[in-house]
Structures are given as structure tokens and as C-alpha cells.
Amino acid sequence: MMEATVPRENQERVLFEKVNFGKEIMNIVACEGFRQLPLEQDIVKGVRAKVQRRYHKDFLVDEDGYWMLQGWKGRVIYALSCWKPVDN
């Protein structure tokens, strides 16, 4: 619809597309061009041990699939993962 009715160089269209489609486009490009790697268990164990030794008891480090989750009082704040380009 926008392609047929609004020129590509229209600044309002550019802003609308950036705000409404930017993240979806980035996710599509990233998922097609990269693949997720498993977590290095030594790194996860080291982070978990450091958090238990040095941080408040309510900090958390957990895993979900290939994601390392970090949070506070049971709520996930950060999710970290490793990716590499897909070989063509």
C-alpha cells in the first residue's frame, strides 16, 4: 500500500517504516544470515560461580536453550547468546 501511495523519499514514510518495521526487518535479516551457537558451559559455570560468590543473593544466572539469562529476584533482565554467520 505504501509503495503505491507514498514516495520512498518521503520523510514521514521513512520515520513510519523505521519505527514500525525496523525491528522486524532486523530480526528477519539476522535470523536468515546467522545461526545461534550453544553456550560454552565453562563460561556459564564461571559466571554462575562468580555471581554466587560476589553478588547479592537475589541476582540470578540461568539458561534457556542457547540463551544465558541474567536477572534479579526471578525476573530476567538480560538474555545473552552467541551467533555466527551462516556459511553459504
mmCIF file as gemmi writes it, N, C-alpha and C atoms, coordinates in Angstrom:
data_model
loop_
_atom_site.group_PDB
_atom_site.id
_atom_site.type_symbol
_atom_site.label_atom_id
_atom_site.label_alt_id
_atom_site.label_comp_id
_atom_site.label_asym_id
_atom_site.label_entity_id
_atom_site.label_seq_id
_atom_site.pdbx_PDB_ins_code
_atom_site.Cartn_x
_atom_site.Cartn_y
_atom_site.Cartn_z
_atom_site.occupancy
_atom_site.B_iso_or_equiv
_atom_site.pdbx_formal_charge
_atom_site.auth_seq_id
_atom_site.auth_asym_id
_atom_site.pdbx_PDB_model_num
ATOM 1 N N . MET Axp A 1 ? 0.822 -1.185 0 1 0 ? 1 A 1
ATOM 2 C CA . MET Axp A 1 ? 0 0 0 1 0 ? 1 A 1
ATOM 3 C C . MET Axp A 1 ? 0.873 1.258 0 1 0 ? 1 A 1
ATOM 4 N N . MET Axp A 2 ? 1.876 1.284 0.909 1 0 ? 2 A 1
ATOM 5 C CA . MET Axp A 2 ? 2.719 2.489 0.978 1 0 ? 2 A 1
ATOM 6 C C . MET Axp A 2 ? 3.542 2.646 -0.287 1 0 ? 2 A 1
ATOM 7 N N . GLU Axp A 3 ? 3.987 1.527 -0.828 1 0 ? 3 A 1
ATOM 8 C CA . GLU Axp A 3 ? 4.794 1.591 -2.057 1 0 ? 3 A 1
ATOM 9 C C . GLU Axp A 3 ? 3.995 2.244 -3.188 1 0 ? 3 A 1
ATOM 10 N N . ALA Axp A 4 ? 2.703 1.998 -3.222 1 0 ? 4 A 1
ATOM 11 C CA . ALA Axp A 4 ? 1.859 2.534 -4.291 1 0 ? 4 A 1
ATOM 12 C C . ALA Axp A 4 ? 1.39 3.957 -4.031 1 0 ? 4 A 1
ATOM 13 N N . THR Axp A 5 ? 1.407 4.393 -2.769 1 0 ? 5 A 1
ATOM 14 C CA . THR Axp A 5 ? 0.801 5.693 -2.462 1 0 ? 5 A 1
ATOM 15 C C . THR Axp A 5 ? 1.744 6.762 -1.922 1 0 ? 5 A 1
ATOM 16 N N . VAL Axp A 6 ? 2.902 6.369 -1.372 1 0 ? 6 A 1
ATOM 17 C CA . VAL Axp A 6 ? 3.802 7.348 -0.758 1 0 ? 6 A 1
ATOM 18 C C . VAL Axp A 6 ? 5.211 7.142 -1.315 1 0 ? 6 A 1
ATOM 19 N N . PRO Axp A 7 ? 5.849 8.203 -1.808 1 0 ? 7 A 1
ATOM 20 C CA . PRO Axp A 7 ? 7.198 8.052 -2.344 1 0 ? 7 A 1
ATOM 21 C C . PRO Axp A 7 ? 8.181 7.567 -1.275 1 0 ? 7 A 1
ATOM 22 N N . ARG Axp A 8 ? 9.176 6.795 -1.693 1 0 ? 8 A 1
ATOM 23 C CA . ARG Axp A 8 ? 10.169 6.245 -0.763 1 0 ? 8 A 1
ATOM 24 C C . ARG Axp A 8 ? 10.945 7.326 -0.022 1 0 ? 8 A 1
ATOM 25 N N . GLU Axp A 9 ? 11.18 8.457 -0.639 1 0 ? 9 A 1
ATOM 26 C CA . GLU Axp A 9 ? 11.976 9.51 -0.015 1 0 ? 9 A 1
ATOM 27 C C . GLU Axp A 9 ? 11.162 10.398 0.934 1 0 ? 9 A 1
ATOM 28 N N . ASN Axp A 10 ? 9.851 10.165 1.048 1 0 ? 10 A 1
ATOM 29 C CA . ASN Axp A 10 ? 9.006 10.927 1.954 1 0 ? 10 A 1
ATOM 30 C C . ASN Axp A 10 ? 9.451 10.685 3.388 1 0 ? 10 A 1
ATOM 31 N N . GLN Axp A 11 ? 9.805 11.764 4.102 1 0 ? 11 A 1
ATOM 32 C CA . GLN Axp A 11 ? 10.356 11.643 5.453 1 0 ? 11 A 1
ATOM 33 C C . GLN Axp A 11 ? 9.372 11.035 6.451 1 0 ? 11 A 1
ATOM 34 N N . GLU Axp A 12 ? 8.1 11.308 6.293 1 0 ? 12 A 1
ATOM 35 C CA . GLU Axp A 12 ? 7.106 10.701 7.184 1 0 ? 12 A 1
ATOM 36 C C . GLU Axp A 12 ? 7.043 9.184 6.952 1 0 ? 12 A 1
ATOM 37 N N . ARG Axp A 13 ? 7.152 8.76 5.703 1 0 ? 13 A 1
ATOM 38 C CA . ARG Axp A 13 ? 7.173 7.324 5.404 1 0 ? 13 A 1
ATOM 39 C C . ARG Axp A 13 ? 8.422 6.678 5.992 1 0 ? 13 A 1
ATOM 40 N N . VAL Axp A 14 ? 9.569 7.335 5.823 1 0 ? 14 A 1
ATOM 41 C CA . VAL Axp A 14 ? 10.825 6.802 6.356 1 0 ? 14 A 1
ATOM 42 C C . VAL Axp A 14 ? 10.713 6.617 7.864 1 0 ? 14 A 1
ATOM 43 N N . LEU Axp A 15 ? 10.198 7.621 8.556 1 0 ? 15 A 1
ATOM 44 C CA . LEU Axp A 15 ? 10.041 7.533 10.007 1 0 ? 15 A 1
ATOM 45 C C . LEU Axp A 15 ? 9.056 6.43 10.381 1 0 ? 15 A 1
ATOM 46 N N . PHE Axp A 16 ? 7.939 6.356 9.69 1 0 ? 16 A 1
ATOM 47 C CA . PHE Axp A 16 ? 6.941 5.32 9.97 1 0 ? 16 A 1
ATOM 48 C C . PHE Axp A 16 ? 7.543 3.927 9.791 1 0 ? 16 A 1
ATOM 49 N N . GLU Axp A 17 ? 8.26 3.71 8.7 1 0 ? 17 A 1
ATOM 50 C CA . GLU Axp A 17 ? 8.86 2.398 8.45 1 0 ? 17 A 1
ATOM 51 C C . GLU Axp A 17 ? 9.929 2.065 9.482 1 0 ? 17 A 1
ATOM 52 N N . LYS Axp A 18 ? 10.707 3.065 9.86 1 0 ? 18 A 1
ATOM 53 C CA . LYS Axp A 18 ? 11.763 2.825 10.856 1 0 ? 18 A 1
ATOM 54 C C . LYS Axp A 18 ? 11.159 2.403 12.19 1 0 ? 18 A 1
ATOM 55 N N . VAL Axp A 19 ? 10.155 3.138 12.631 1 0 ? 19 A 1
ATOM 56 C CA . VAL Axp A 19 ? 9.55 2.864 13.933 1 0 ? 19 A 1
ATOM 57 C C . VAL Axp A 19 ? 8.749 1.556 13.905 1 0 ? 19 A 1
ATOM 58 N N . ASN Axp A 20 ? 7.973 1.336 12.867 1 0 ? 20 A 1
ATOM 59 C CA . ASN Axp A 20 ? 7.051 0.202 12.853 1 0 ? 20 A 1
ATOM 60 C C . ASN Axp A 20 ? 7.622 -1.082 12.274 1 0 ? 20 A 1
ATOM 61 N N . PHE Axp A 21 ? 8.601 -0.985 11.386 1 0 ? 21 A 1
ATOM 62 C CA . PHE Axp A 21 ? 9.118 -2.178 10.738 1 0 ? 21 A 1
ATOM 63 C C . PHE Axp A 21 ? 10.578 -2.459 11.029 1 0 ? 21 A 1
ATOM 64 N N . GLY Axp A 22 ? 11.281 -1.517 11.622 1 0 ? 22 A 1
ATOM 65 C CA . GLY Axp A 22 ? 12.725 -1.649 11.804 1 0 ? 22 A 1
ATOM 66 C C . GLY Axp A 22 ? 13.148 -2.898 12.537 1 0 ? 22 A 1
ATOM 67 N N . LYS Axp A 23 ? 12.565 -3.175 13.694 1 0 ? 23 A 1
ATOM 68 C CA . LYS Axp A 23 ? 12.964 -4.348 14.48 1 0 ? 23 A 1
ATOM 69 C C . LYS Axp A 23 ? 12.597 -5.639 13.775 1 0 ? 23 A 1
ATOM 70 N N . GLU Axp A 24 ? 11.43 -5.682 13.152 1 0 ? 24 A 1
ATOM 71 C CA . GLU Axp A 24 ? 11.025 -6.894 12.446 1 0 ? 24 A 1
ATOM 72 C C . GLU Axp A 24 ? 11.967 -7.2 11.283 1 0 ? 24 A 1
ATOM 73 N N . ILE Axp A 25 ? 12.352 -6.163 10.547 1 0 ? 25 A 1
ATOM 74 C CA . ILE Axp A 25 ? 13.274 -6.351 9.425 1 0 ? 25 A 1
ATOM 75 C C . ILE Axp A 25 ? 14.627 -6.824 9.931 1 0 ? 25 A 1
ATOM 76 N N . MET Axp A 26 ? 15.114 -6.21 11.007 1 0 ? 26 A 1
ATOM 77 C CA . MET Axp A 26 ? 16.4 -6.612 11.561 1 0 ? 26 A 1
ATOM 78 C C . MET Axp A 26 ? 16.349 -8.071 12.022 1 0 ? 26 A 1
ATOM 79 N N . ASN Axp A 27 ? 15.262 -8.49 12.664 1 0 ? 27 A 1
ATOM 80 C CA . ASN Axp A 27 ? 15.134 -9.873 13.099 1 0 ? 27 A 1
ATOM 81 C C . ASN Axp A 27 ? 15.121 -10.843 11.924 1 0 ? 27 A 1
ATOM 82 N N . ILE Axp A 28 ? 14.455 -10.478 10.854 1 0 ? 28 A 1
ATOM 83 C CA . ILE Axp A 28 ? 14.407 -11.344 9.671 1 0 ? 28 A 1
ATOM 84 C C . ILE Axp A 28 ? 15.793 -11.472 9.061 1 0 ? 28 A 1
ATOM 85 N N . VAL Axp A 29 ? 16.474 -10.358 8.883 1 0 ? 29 A 1
ATOM 86 C CA . VAL Axp A 29 ? 17.817 -10.376 8.299 1 0 ? 29 A 1
ATOM 87 C C . VAL Axp A 29 ? 18.775 -11.156 9.194 1 0 ? 29 A 1
ATOM 88 N N . ALA Axp A 30 ? 18.73 -10.894 10.494 1 0 ? 30 A 1
ATOM 89 C CA . ALA Axp A 30 ? 19.637 -11.574 11.423 1 0 ? 30 A 1
ATOM 90 C C . ALA Axp A 30 ? 19.378 -13.071 11.439 1 0 ? 30 A 1
ATOM 91 N N . CYS Axp A 31 ? 18.123 -13.48 11.461 1 0 ? 31 A 1
ATOM 92 C CA . CYS Axp A 31 ? 17.813 -14.912 11.53 1 0 ? 31 A 1
ATOM 93 C C . CYS Axp A 31 ? 18.181 -15.634 10.244 1 0 ? 31 A 1
ATOM 94 N N . GLU Axp A 32 ? 18.108 -14.958 9.108 1 0 ? 32 A 1
ATOM 95 C CA . GLU Axp A 32 ? 18.472 -15.591 7.85 1 0 ? 32 A 1
ATOM 96 C C . GLU Axp A 32 ? 19.976 -15.613 7.641 1 0 ? 32 A 1
ATOM 97 N N . GLY Axp A 33 ? 20.717 -14.678 8.25 1 0 ? 33 A 1
ATOM 98 C CA . GLY Axp A 33 ? 22.136 -14.568 7.987 1 0 ? 33 A 1
ATOM 99 C C . GLY Axp A 33 ? 23.028 -15.117 9.07 1 0 ? 33 A 1
ATOM 100 N N . PHE Axp A 34 ? 22.463 -15.545 10.191 1 0 ? 34 A 1
ATOM 101 C CA . PHE Axp A 34 ? 23.261 -16.038 11.312 1 0 ? 34 A 1
ATOM 102 C C . PHE Axp A 34 ? 22.621 -17.29 11.896 1 0 ? 34 A 1
ATOM 103 N N . ARG Axp A 35 ? 23.439 -18.063 12.587 1 0 ? 35 A 1
ATOM 104 C CA . ARG Axp A 35 ? 22.887 -19.2 13.331 1 0 ? 35 A 1
ATOM 105 C C . ARG Axp A 35 ? 23.4 -19.132 14.759 1 0 ? 35 A 1
ATOM 106 N N . GLN Axp A 36 ? 22.542 -19.548 15.671 1 0 ? 36 A 1
ATOM 107 C CA . GLN Axp A 36 ? 22.876 -19.469 17.088 1 0 ? 36 A 1
ATOM 108 C C . GLN Axp A 36 ? 23.766 -20.637 17.482 1 0 ? 36 A 1
ATOM 109 N N . LEU Axp A 37 ? 24.743 -20.352 18.334 1 0 ? 37 A 1
ATOM 110 C CA . LEU Axp A 37 ? 25.673 -21.367 18.821 1 0 ? 37 A 1
ATOM 111 C C . LEU Axp A 37 ? 25.32 -21.771 20.239 1 0 ? 37 A 1
ATOM 112 N N . PRO Axp A 38 ? 25.654 -23.012 20.613 1 0 ? 38 A 1
ATOM 113 C CA . PRO Axp A 38 ? 25.446 -23.412 22.008 1 0 ? 38 A 1
ATOM 114 C C . PRO Axp A 38 ? 26.343 -22.602 22.933 1 0 ? 38 A 1
ATOM 115 N N . LEU Axp A 39 ? 25.915 -22.462 24.161 1 0 ? 39 A 1
ATOM 116 C CA . LEU Axp A 39 ? 26.712 -21.739 25.155 1 0 ? 39 A 1
ATOM 117 C C . LEU Axp A 39 ? 27.915 -22.573 25.562 1 0 ? 39 A 1
ATOM 118 N N . GLU Axp A 40 ? 29.012 -21.903 25.855 1 0 ? 40 A 1
ATOM 119 C CA . GLU Axp A 40 ? 30.196 -22.564 26.418 1 0 ? 40 A 1
ATOM 120 C C . GLU Axp A 40 ? 29.91 -22.816 27.883 1 0 ? 40 A 1
ATOM 121 N N . GLN Axp A 41 ? 29.784 -24.065 28.257 1 0 ? 41 A 1
ATOM 122 C CA . GLN Axp A 41 ? 29.402 -24.393 29.63 1 0 ? 41 A 1
ATOM 123 C C . GLN Axp A 41 ? 30.42 -23.912 30.656 1 0 ? 41 A 1
ATOM 124 N N . ASP Axp A 42 ? 31.691 -23.879 30.302 1 0 ? 42 A 1
ATOM 125 C CA . ASP Axp A 42 ? 32.699 -23.359 31.231 1 0 ? 42 A 1
ATOM 126 C C . ASP Axp A 42 ? 32.452 -21.884 31.549 1 0 ? 42 A 1
ATOM 127 N N . ILE Axp A 43 ? 32.043 -21.127 30.56 1 0 ? 43 A 1
ATOM 128 C CA . ILE Axp A 43 ? 31.752 -19.709 30.77 1 0 ? 43 A 1
ATOM 129 C C . ILE Axp A 43 ? 30.522 -19.549 31.654 1 0 ? 43 A 1
ATOM 130 N N . VAL Axp A 44 ? 29.484 -20.316 31.361 1 0 ? 44 A 1
ATOM 131 C CA . VAL Axp A 44 ? 28.258 -20.236 32.16 1 0 ? 44 A 1
ATOM 132 C C . VAL Axp A 44 ? 28.54 -20.613 33.615 1 0 ? 44 A 1
ATOM 133 N N . LYS Axp A 45 ? 29.284 -21.688 33.817 1 0 ? 45 A 1
ATOM 134 C CA . LYS Axp A 45 ? 29.621 -22.111 35.183 1 0 ? 45 A 1
ATOM 135 C C . LYS Axp A 45 ? 30.445 -21.052 35.903 1 0 ? 45 A 1
ATOM 136 N N . GLY Axp A 46 ? 31.39 -20.436 35.189 1 0 ? 46 A 1
ATOM 137 C CA . GLY Axp A 46 ? 32.216 -19.388 35.786 1 0 ? 46 A 1
ATOM 138 C C . GLY Axp A 46 ? 31.405 -18.166 36.174 1 0 ? 46 A 1
ATOM 139 N N . VAL Axp A 47 ? 30.504 -17.749 35.306 1 0 ? 47 A 1
ATOM 140 C CA . VAL Axp A 47 ? 29.652 -16.6 35.613 1 0 ? 47 A 1
ATOM 141 C C . VAL Axp A 47 ? 28.757 -16.921 36.8 1 0 ? 47 A 1
ATOM 142 N N . ARG Axp A 48 ? 28.155 -18.109 36.771 1 0 ? 48 A 1
ATOM 143 C CA . ARG Axp A 48 ? 27.267 -18.508 37.87 1 0 ? 48 A 1
ATOM 144 C C . ARG Axp A 48 ? 28.027 -18.53 39.209 1 0 ? 48 A 1
ATOM 145 N N . ALA Axp A 49 ? 29.234 -19.078 39.21 1 0 ? 49 A 1
ATOM 146 C CA . ALA Axp A 49 ? 30.037 -19.149 40.438 1 0 ? 49 A 1
ATOM 147 C C . ALA Axp A 49 ? 30.408 -17.747 40.931 1 0 ? 49 A 1
ATOM 148 N N . LYS Axp A 50 ? 30.799 -16.873 40.008 1 0 ? 50 A 1
ATOM 149 C CA . LYS Axp A 50 ? 31.172 -15.506 40.395 1 0 ? 50 A 1
ATOM 150 C C . LYS Axp A 50 ? 29.986 -14.759 40.992 1 0 ? 50 A 1
ATOM 151 N N . VAL Axp A 51 ? 28.817 -14.929 40.393 1 0 ? 51 A 1
ATOM 152 C CA . VAL Axp A 51 ? 27.618 -14.262 40.902 1 0 ? 51 A 1
ATOM 153 C C . VAL Axp A 51 ? 27.279 -14.787 42.296 1 0 ? 51 A 1
ATOM 154 N N . GLN Axp A 52 ? 27.38 -16.085 42.491 1 0 ? 52 A 1
ATOM 155 C CA . GLN Axp A 52 ? 27.081 -16.663 43.819 1 0 ? 52 A 1
ATOM 156 C C . GLN Axp A 52 ? 28.073 -16.204 44.877 1 0 ? 52 A 1
ATOM 157 N N . ARG Axp A 53 ? 29.34 -16.05 44.503 1 0 ? 53 A 1
ATOM 158 C CA . ARG Axp A 53 ? 30.376 -15.644 45.462 1 0 ? 53 A 1
ATOM 159 C C . ARG Axp A 53 ? 30.331 -14.162 45.798 1 0 ? 53 A 1
ATOM 160 N N . ARG Axp A 54 ? 30.101 -13.32 44.797 1 0 ? 54 A 1
ATOM 161 C CA . ARG Axp A 54 ? 30.351 -11.886 44.96 1 0 ? 54 A 1
ATOM 162 C C . ARG Axp A 54 ? 29.129 -10.981 44.905 1 0 ? 54 A 1
ATOM 163 N N . TYR Axp A 55 ? 28.005 -11.503 44.499 1 0 ? 55 A 1
ATOM 164 C CA . TYR Axp A 55 ? 26.85 -10.632 44.294 1 0 ? 55 A 1
ATOM 165 C C . TYR Axp A 55 ? 25.746 -10.939 45.291 1 0 ? 55 A 1
ATOM 166 N N . HIS Axp A 56 ? 24.793 -10.069 45.351 1 0 ? 56 A 1
ATOM 167 C CA . HIS Axp A 56 ? 23.628 -10.221 46.219 1 0 ? 56 A 1
ATOM 168 C C . HIS Axp A 56 ? 22.909 -11.53 45.892 1 0 ? 56 A 1
ATOM 169 N N . LYS Axp A 57 ? 22.304 -12.136 46.896 1 0 ? 57 A 1
ATOM 170 C CA . LYS Axp A 57 ? 21.668 -13.449 46.727 1 0 ? 57 A 1
ATOM 171 C C . LYS Axp A 57 ? 20.494 -13.421 45.752 1 0 ? 57 A 1
ATOM 172 N N . ASP Axp A 58 ? 19.944 -12.253 45.455 1 0 ? 58 A 1
ATOM 173 C CA . ASP Axp A 58 ? 18.799 -12.178 44.546 1 0 ? 58 A 1
ATOM 174 C C . ASP Axp A 58 ? 19.179 -12.04 43.071 1 0 ? 58 A 1
ATOM 175 N N . PHE Axp A 59 ? 20.49 -11.909 42.761 1 0 ? 59 A 1
ATOM 176 C CA . PHE Axp A 59 ? 20.901 -11.964 41.36 1 0 ? 59 A 1
ATOM 177 C C . PHE Axp A 59 ? 20.752 -13.391 40.872 1 0 ? 59 A 1
ATOM 178 N N . LEU Axp A 60 ? 20.45 -13.57 39.592 1 0 ? 60 A 1
ATOM 179 C CA . LEU Axp A 60 ? 20.327 -14.922 39.059 1 0 ? 60 A 1
ATOM 180 C C . LEU Axp A 60 ? 21.065 -15.062 37.738 1 0 ? 60 A 1
ATOM 181 N N . VAL Axp A 61 ? 21.538 -16.267 37.5 1 0 ? 61 A 1
ATOM 182 C CA . VAL Axp A 61 ? 22.098 -16.664 36.208 1 0 ? 61 A 1
ATOM 183 C C . VAL Axp A 61 ? 21.473 -18.013 35.895 1 0 ? 61 A 1
ATOM 184 N N . ASP Axp A 62 ? 20.854 -18.127 34.718 1 0 ? 62 A 1
ATOM 185 C CA . ASP Axp A 62 ? 20.186 -19.365 34.344 1 0 ? 62 A 1
ATOM 186 C C . ASP Axp A 62 ? 20.375 -19.581 32.849 1 0 ? 62 A 1
ATOM 187 N N . GLU Axp A 63 ? 19.889 -20.687 32.347 1 0 ? 63 A 1
ATOM 188 C CA . GLU Axp A 63 ? 19.961 -20.994 30.922 1 0 ? 63 A 1
ATOM 189 C C . GLU Axp A 63 ? 18.584 -21.351 30.405 1 0 ? 63 A 1
ATOM 190 N N . ASP Axp A 64 ? 18.352 -21.025 29.145 1 0 ? 64 A 1
ATOM 191 C CA . ASP Axp A 64 ? 17.147 -21.443 28.446 1 0 ? 64 A 1
ATOM 192 C C . ASP Axp A 64 ? 17.562 -21.714 27.005 1 0 ? 64 A 1
ATOM 193 N N . GLY Axp A 65 ? 17.69 -22.982 26.671 1 0 ? 65 A 1
ATOM 194 C CA . GLY Axp A 65 ? 18.189 -23.329 25.349 1 0 ? 65 A 1
ATOM 195 C C . GLY Axp A 65 ? 19.605 -22.822 25.183 1 0 ? 65 A 1
ATOM 196 N N . TYR Axp A 66 ? 19.841 -22.032 24.14 1 0 ? 66 A 1
ATOM 197 C CA . TYR Axp A 66 ? 21.163 -21.469 23.884 1 0 ? 66 A 1
ATOM 198 C C . TYR Axp A 66 ? 21.297 -20.059 24.447 1 0 ? 66 A 1
ATOM 199 N N . TRP Axp A 67 ? 20.461 -19.697 25.392 1 0 ? 67 A 1
ATOM 200 C CA . TRP Axp A 67 ? 20.48 -18.367 25.988 1 0 ? 67 A 1
ATOM 201 C C . TRP Axp A 67 ? 20.961 -18.431 27.43 1 0 ? 67 A 1
ATOM 202 N N . MET Axp A 68 ? 21.843 -17.488 27.817 1 0 ? 68 A 1
ATOM 203 C CA . MET Axp A 68 ? 22.205 -17.324 29.216 1 0 ? 68 A 1
ATOM 204 C C . MET Axp A 68 ? 21.385 -16.139 29.736 1 0 ? 68 A 1
ATOM 205 N N . LEU Axp A 69 ? 20.621 -16.393 30.775 1 0 ? 69 A 1
ATOM 206 C CA . LEU Axp A 69 ? 19.726 -15.394 31.33 1 0 ? 69 A 1
ATOM 207 C C . LEU Axp A 69 ? 20.323 -14.815 32.601 1 0 ? 69 A 1
ATOM 208 N N . GLN Axp A 70 ? 20.238 -13.507 32.729 1 0 ? 70 A 1
ATOM 209 C CA . GLN Axp A 70 ? 20.699 -12.824 33.935 1 0 ? 70 A 1
ATOM 210 C C . GLN Axp A 70 ? 19.548 -11.98 34.446 1 0 ? 70 A 1
ATOM 211 N N . GLY Axp A 71 ? 19.369 -11.983 35.769 1 0 ? 71 A 1
ATOM 212 C CA . GLY Axp A 71 ? 18.245 -11.243 36.291 1 0 ? 71 A 1
ATOM 213 C C . GLY Axp A 71 ? 18.348 -10.93 37.76 1 0 ? 71 A 1
ATOM 214 N N . TRP Axp A 72 ? 17.225 -10.475 38.287 1 0 ? 72 A 1
ATOM 215 C CA . TRP Axp A 72 ? 17.129 -10.024 39.666 1 0 ? 72 A 1
ATOM 216 C C . TRP Axp A 72 ? 15.782 -10.459 40.223 1 0 ? 72 A 1
ATOM 217 N N . LYS Axp A 73 ? 15.819 -11.152 41.362 1 0 ? 73 A 1
ATOM 218 C CA . LYS Axp A 73 ? 14.608 -11.601 42.052 1 0 ? 73 A 1
ATOM 219 C C . LYS Axp A 73 ? 13.654 -12.355 41.129 1 0 ? 73 A 1
ATOM 220 N N . GLY Axp A 74 ? 14.199 -13.273 40.348 1 0 ? 74 A 1
ATOM 221 C CA . GLY Axp A 74 ? 13.376 -14.112 39.485 1 0 ? 74 A 1
ATOM 222 C C . GLY Axp A 74 ? 12.945 -13.489 38.178 1 0 ? 74 A 1
ATOM 223 N N . ARG Axp A 75 ? 13.29 -12.238 37.954 1 0 ? 75 A 1
ATOM 224 C CA . ARG Axp A 75 ? 12.91 -11.569 36.708 1 0 ? 75 A 1
ATOM 225 C C . ARG Axp A 75 ? 14.114 -11.454 35.796 1 0 ? 75 A 1
ATOM 226 N N . VAL Axp A 76 ? 14 -11.926 34.565 1 0 ? 76 A 1
ATOM 227 C CA . VAL Axp A 76 ? 15.091 -11.852 33.602 1 0 ? 76 A 1
ATOM 228 C C . VAL Axp A 76 ? 15.255 -10.409 33.135 1 0 ? 76 A 1
ATOM 229 N N . ILE Axp A 77 ? 16.502 -9.933 33.196 1 0 ? 77 A 1
ATOM 230 C CA . ILE Axp A 77 ? 16.813 -8.574 32.753 1 0 ? 77 A 1
ATOM 231 C C . ILE Axp A 77 ? 17.598 -8.604 31.449 1 0 ? 77 A 1
ATOM 232 N N . TYR Axp A 78 ? 18.53 -9.55 31.33 1 0 ? 78 A 1
ATOM 233 C CA . TYR Axp A 78 ? 19.342 -9.698 30.124 1 0 ? 78 A 1
ATOM 234 C C . TYR Axp A 78 ? 19.289 -11.136 29.646 1 0 ? 78 A 1
ATOM 235 N N . ALA Axp A 79 ? 19.324 -11.31 28.338 1 0 ? 79 A 1
ATOM 236 C CA . ALA Axp A 79 ? 19.444 -12.629 27.726 1 0 ? 79 A 1
ATOM 237 C C . ALA Axp A 79 ? 20.59 -12.53 26.722 1 0 ? 79 A 1
ATOM 238 N N . LEU Axp A 80 ? 21.597 -13.377 26.902 1 0 ? 80 A 1
ATOM 239 C CA . LEU Axp A 80 ? 22.79 -13.328 26.064 1 0 ? 80 A 1
ATOM 240 C C . LEU Axp A 80 ? 22.909 -14.613 25.257 1 0 ? 80 A 1
ATOM 241 N N . SER Axp A 81 ? 23.406 -14.492 24.04 1 0 ? 81 A 1
ATOM 242 C CA . SER Axp A 81 ? 23.634 -15.667 23.21 1 0 ? 81 A 1
ATOM 243 C C . SER Axp A 81 ? 24.761 -15.379 22.227 1 0 ? 81 A 1
ATOM 244 N N . CYS Axp A 82 ? 25.249 -16.425 21.592 1 0 ? 82 A 1
ATOM 245 C CA . CYS Axp A 82 ? 26.342 -16.302 20.617 1 0 ? 82 A 1
ATOM 246 C C . CYS Axp A 82 ? 25.82 -16.705 19.246 1 0 ? 82 A 1
ATOM 247 N N . TRP Axp A 83 ? 26.221 -15.951 18.23 1 0 ? 83 A 1
ATOM 248 C CA . TRP Axp A 83 ? 25.773 -16.196 16.869 1 0 ? 83 A 1
ATOM 249 C C . TRP Axp A 83 ? 26.961 -16.145 15.93 1 0 ? 83 A 1
ATOM 250 N N . LYS Axp A 84 ? 26.866 -16.839 14.815 1 0 ? 84 A 1
ATOM 251 C CA . LYS Axp A 84 ? 27.895 -16.739 13.784 1 0 ? 84 A 1
ATOM 252 C C . LYS Axp A 84 ? 27.226 -16.72 12.42 1 0 ? 84 A 1
ATOM 253 N N . PRO Axp A 85 ? 27.888 -16.128 11.432 1 0 ? 85 A 1
ATOM 254 C CA . PRO Axp A 85 ? 27.286 -16.06 10.088 1 0 ? 85 A 1
ATOM 255 C C . PRO Axp A 85 ? 27.052 -17.454 9.529 1 0 ? 85 A 1
ATOM 256 N N . VAL Axp A 86 ? 25.98 -17.591 8.797 1 0 ? 86 A 1
ATOM 257 C CA . VAL Axp A 86 ? 25.673 -18.849 8.116 1 0 ? 86 A 1
ATOM 258 C C . VAL Axp A 86 ? 26.614 -18.981 6.925 1 0 ? 86 A 1
ATOM 259 N N . ASP Axp A 87 ? 27.227 -20.142 6.776 1 0 ? 87 A 1
ATOM 260 C CA . ASP Axp A 87 ? 28.089 -20.384 5.622 1 0 ? 87 A 1
ATOM 261 C C . ASP Axp A 87 ? 27.222 -20.601 4.393 1 0 ? 87 A 1
ATOM 262 N N . ASN Axp A 88 ? 27.529 -19.865 3.337 1 0 ? 88 A 1
ATOM 263 C CA . ASN Axp A 88 ? 26.742 -20.01 2.094 1 0 ? 88 A 1
ATOM 264 C C . ASN Axp A 88 ? 27.355 -21.037 1.191 1 0 ? 88 A 1
